[in-house]
Amino acid sequence: MSEHPGIAWATLRAAAAVAAGRAYAPYSHFPVGSAGLVDNGRSVTGCNVENGSYGLTLCAECGMVGDLHRSGGGRLVAAVATDPAGTPLAPCGRCRQLLLEAGGKGLVVDGPGGPKPILDLLADPFTVADLEAGGDDAS
């Protein structure tokens, strides 16, 4: 597994595992927690919160990004989602897009294959730059 200097992956995985223990997962019985390192050194966490309609379920990464903004904003430098045992999980596609916006192209995300740059998980992403272009190059 590749390590990235300055990122305490074991600490982030442990924080995500604690958050997973607080998840609300009565339907899937699959609790997930997430933890992230912010560019100012603080940590943020989240857990999945299910809903009987399923489509309104919030992933752990959604809660973590909410905590990022609630606690003062900044940019995520590193992020991980785990099960309650601390085993890294792959973020879903929706969460990959959410993580990109919260951390930018320099974000490193831990998962089953070890930490990777977000762009290795989300090739050719839709970004704010696409919105700013306003469809000028659309045919």
N, C-alpha and C positions, 0 to 999 in steps of 0.2 A: 504494500500500500504506500502510495506516495504521500509524504507529509509536506505541509506548507509552513514555512518559518513563521513563528509568531501566532500560530493557531493551535490552541490546546484542544485537539479533537476529542480526547478522552473526557475532558471537562464538559464540552458541548454535548457529547453523547449522553453523559450522565444527567445533565440538566433536561435533555429531551426525554429521557426515560422517566424522570420524575414527573414531567408534564404529561406523559402518556398515562401515568397512574391517575391523573385527574380528568382524563377524557370522558366524554359522554357518548358511549357507543352501545346503546341497548339493542340495536338492530343487527349490526354486523358483528358485534363482539370483537372488534378489531381496533383496540385503542392505539392511538398514535400521538406522539408528542414531538415537538420541534424546538430547536434552540438555535439562536444565531448570535454571531459576534458583530457588533456595530463598529463603525469606523472610529468612534471615540472610546472604544474599549469596553463599553457596557455590554451586557447580554440581554437578550429578549427570548421569550418562550411562548409557546402556544400548544393547544391540543385540539384534536378533532371533536366536533360537536355535531352529532347526528340529529336528524329531524325525520319524523314519520313520512314526510313526502319525498325523502331521499334527495331530490334535486336541490333542496335547501340546506343540505349537510355542508358544514364548514370543515375543510381540511385543517390539519394542525398548522400548516404553513400560513394559512389565512389568519389564524389566531396570532401567530408570531408576528406577522406584518402589522396586524392591528396593534399589538403591544409595542412594536417599533415606533409607530406614529403616536400612540398614547403616551409613551415615555419620553418623547422629545425629538423623534425623527432621526435623521442620519441615514447612512447607507450601510447595508449589510455587507460584510467582508467574507463571512463564512456562515454556512447553514447546514443543518442536518435534521432529518426526521427519523425517529426510531420507534420500535415497539417498546413495551414496558421493560424488556430485558436489556435495552440499549443497542439492539441490532439495527444498524442503519438500513433505511428503506428508500426506495427510489421515489422521488416526487412524481405525482401525476402530471400530465401535460398542462393542465390549468395552472397548477402550482409552479411549474417551471417558468411560465410566463409571468406570474406574480412575483417570483423570486428575482427574475431579471429586472423588473421595474424597481424593486426594492433595493437591489444591490448593484445593478449595472453589469456591464460586460466583464468586470474584474472579479465578480463573486465566485467563490469556490464552494461547491456543494458536495457533501459526503453522501455516499450511497453504498450499495452492495459491492461495487467494484473499487471502492476507495474514493477519496476526494478528487473532484474534477472541476474544471472551469464550467460555469453555467452554459457557455456556448458549445461545449461538448455534449450537453444534454438537450440543448434547444438550438438546433442549427437554423440559420436564416430566420432569426426572430423578427417579429413585428415590434417596432419600438416607437418611442415618441417622435423620432425623426420621420417615421412614416406618416404620422399624423400631421406634423408640421409641413410636410411636402404637399399636403392637401390634394393628393391625387394628380399632381401636375404631370406626372409621367404615365398616367393611365391611358390606355388606348381606347 
